[in-house]
Amino acid sequence: MMPDKIAVGLDIGTTKIVAMIGRENDFGKLEILGMGKAKSLGVHRGVVTNITQTIESIKQALQEAENSSGLSIKGVVVGIAGQHIRSLQHSDYIIRQNADDVIEDKDIDNLVQNVHNLVMMPGEEIIHVLPQEYKIDGQGEIRHPKGMYGSRLEANFHIVVGQISSIKNIARCVKDSNLTVSAITLEPLASAEAVLSQEEKEAGVVLVDIGGGTTDVAIFKDGIIRHTAVIPFGGNVITEDIKEGCSIIEKQAELLKIKFGSAWPGENKENEIVSIPGLRGREPKEISLKNLSRIIHARVVEIIEQVYLEVKNYGYEENKKKLIAGIVLTGGGAQLKHIKQLTEFVTGMDTRIGFPNEHLASESDDEYSSPAYATAVGLVLKGVVENNTREITVIDPGTEEEIPPPVETEKEVEEPEEPQADETKTPQPSKPQVNWFDKWADKFRNFLNDDL
């Protein structure tokens, strides 16, 4: 087994924490080597509210993943999400001193650095700055300005902002679980990597990841992420509504939602009834499935309308911003019966359920293809692509000896400054679109490690 192709994704969600280990096989597909999951007790709406409970859940998921794979995990790719994430649009420019020289990476870096210097609200920090399109001396719609001439370099930016305390709390939980942060990525980006095709991103698509505590929205057009938003509602709110509306306990409400729940009330007849066991010798409670569907329908419509509001804020009605590929629903909430049809009815946009099976090896367990694991699969894919494996130790079960990582990996650990310098130079010509995030991830990871 090649250690340099292995990656570990850690999805710290509101309802569950998932640790997934995978590697790229000979056909370029993702082979899942092991997975562990635990109930998330210390996270509320994507934000850590109890450090101790979150650490325990991470360790439990990690132990299960290690037992099923035979690998010892030291580094993970962590996703950032939660209700503290917000985005905004901004335009900025620089005046180049010598217009006779062609525009180089340093000019683009200076422009991006200008945006990073913007003053945010107290306690907030810019997570990433993504150029949408450039202008050179007033000429617009330029995707790649490098190599062109001009004195005024201008760009429109999509800026994602988050609370630094919330992000540091996640980093603290990971570090106290005896792990290191190998890479950081936004969870909507990870989910998009797992369930969206490049054609959809080019045509224009809305990714809606319905989690337990939040619903993440990411809009792509022309292959670039154009808009992000976090809606503070998810599957847990639906469960809470069922619990209150039917006067039952939370565990029963969750089971009702999964087994009998539907987002379309017209399907159930008035006489369809399910019986719930009573508490401590009390009489069983009869629940009307029609009433259950009405409760679910009301909350799901509210979530979809919030998503549609974000789509309108993006301005999809303009010709240049049309979203031809419609909506892709993923996450645990996308498994709700008839949610696809309801989404199409409310928004009038084509909708499909996003399964992360396109990137998985053919012999993969069906469980991994569930929309509920889209983020975890996406985090592993991110780790494989970026080759973030220097912290992963492979254990030989027969000898209990560690298989040493590749030589170039050891260099990264011993001399961290040199690879960083290489990273800022090497990827730019070949991958200009993702360079912004690579730089930020390295800078932010170093910041966390130094601070903690």
Rosetta blueprint (number, residue, H / E / L):
1 M L
2 M L
3 P H
4 D H
5 K H
6 I E
7 A E
8 V E
9 G E
10 L E
11 D E
12 I E
13 G L
14 T L
15 T L
16 K E
17 I E
18 V E
19 A E
20 M E
21 I E
22 G E
23 R E
24 E E
25 N L
26 D L
27 F L
28 G L
29 K L
30 L E
31 E E
32 I E
33 L E
34 G E
35 M E
36 G E
37 K E
38 A E
39 K E
40 S L
41 L L
42 G L
43 V E
44 H E
45 R L
46 G L
47 V E
48 V E
49 T L
50 N L
51 I H
52 T H
53 Q H
54 T H
55 I H
56 E H
57 S H
58 I H
59 K H
60 Q H
61 A H
62 L H
63 Q H
64 E H
65 A H
66 E H
67 N H
68 S H
69 S H
70 G L
71 L L
72 S E
73 I L
74 K L
75 G E
76 V E
77 V E
78 V E
79 G E
80 I E
81 A L
82 G L
83 Q L
84 H L
85 I L
86 R E
87 S E
88 L E
89 Q E
90 H E
91 S E
92 D E
93 Y E
94 I E
95 I E
96 R L
97 Q L
98 N L
99 A L
100 D L
101 D L
102 V L
103 I L
104 E L
105 D H
106 K H
107 D H
108 I H
109 D H
110 N H
111 L H
112 V H
113 Q H
114 N H
115 V H
116 H H
117 N L
118 L L
119 V L
120 M L
121 M L
122 P L
123 G L
124 E E
125 E E
126 I E
127 I E
128 H E
129 V E
130 L E
131 P E
132 Q E
133 E E
134 Y E
135 K E
136 I E
137 D L
138 G L
139 Q E
140 G E
141 E E
142 I E
143 R L
144 H L
145 P L
146 K L
147 G L
148 M L
149 Y L
150 G L
151 S L
152 R E
153 L E
154 E E
155 A E
156 N E
157 F E
158 H E
159 I E
160 V E
161 V E
162 G E
163 Q E
164 I H
165 S H
166 S H
167 I H
168 K H
169 N H
170 I H
171 A H
172 R H
173 C H
174 V H
175 K H
176 D H
177 S L
178 N L
179 L L
180 T E
181 V E
182 S E
183 A E
184 I E
185 T E
186 L E
187 E H
188 P H
189 L H
190 A H
191 S H
192 A H
193 E H
194 A H
195 V H
196 L L
197 S L
198 Q H
199 E H
200 E H
201 K H
202 E H
203 A H
204 G L
205 V E
206 V E
207 L E
208 V E
209 D E
210 I E
211 G L
212 G L
213 G L
214 T L
215 T E
216 D E
217 V E
218 A E
219 I E
220 F E
221 K E
222 D L
223 G L
224 I E
225 I E
226 R E
227 H E
228 T E
229 A E
230 V E
231 I E
232 P L
233 F L
234 G L
235 G H
236 N H
237 V H
238 I H
239 T H
240 E H
241 D H
242 I H
243 K H
244 E H
245 G H
246 C H
247 S L
248 I L
249 I L
250 E H
251 K H
252 Q H
253 A H
254 E H
255 L H
256 L H
257 K H
258 I H
259 K H
260 F H
261 G L
262 S E
263 A L
264 W L
265 P H
266 G H
267 E H
268 N L
269 K L
270 E L
271 N L
272 E L
273 I E
274 V E
275 S E
276 I E
277 P L
278 G L
279 L L
280 R L
281 G L
282 R L
283 E L
284 P L
285 K E
286 E E
287 I E
288 S E
289 L H
290 K H
291 N H
292 L H
293 S H
294 R H
295 I H
296 I H
297 H H
298 A H
299 R H
300 V H
301 V H
302 E H
303 I H
304 I H
305 E H
306 Q H
307 V H
308 Y H
309 L H
310 E H
311 V H
312 K H
313 N H
314 Y H
315 G L
316 Y L
317 E L
318 E L
319 N H
320 K H
321 K H
322 K L
323 L L
324 I L
325 A L
326 G L
327 I E
328 V E
329 L E
330 T E
331 G L
332 G H
333 G H
334 A H
335 Q H
336 L L
337 K E
338 H L
339 I H
340 K H
341 Q H
342 L H
343 T H
344 E H
345 F H
346 V H
347 T H
348 G L
349 M L
350 D L
351 T E
352 R E
353 I E
354 G L
355 F L
356 P L
357 N L
358 E L
359 H L
360 L E
361 A L
362 S L
363 E L
364 S L
365 D L
366 D H
367 E H
368 Y H
369 S H
370 S L
371 P H
372 A H
373 Y H
374 A H
375 T H
376 A H
377 V H
378 G H
379 L H
380 V H
381 L H
382 K H
383 G H
384 V H
385 V H
386 E H
387 N L
388 N L
389 T L
390 R L
391 E L
392 I L
393 T E
394 V E
395 I E
396 D E
397 P L
398 G L
399 T L
400 E L
401 E E
402 E E
403 I E
404 P L
405 P L
406 P L
407 V H
408 E H
409 T H
410 E H
411 K H
412 E H
413 V H
414 E H
415 E L
416 P L
417 E H
418 E H
419 P H
420 Q H
421 A H
422 D H
423 E H
424 T H
425 K H
426 T L
427 P H
428 Q H
429 P H
430 S H
431 K L
432 P L
433 Q L
434 V L
435 N H
436 W H
437 F H
438 D H
439 K H
440 W H
441 A H
442 D H
443 K H
444 F H
445 R H
446 N H
447 F H
448 L H
449 N H
450 D H
451 D H
452 L L
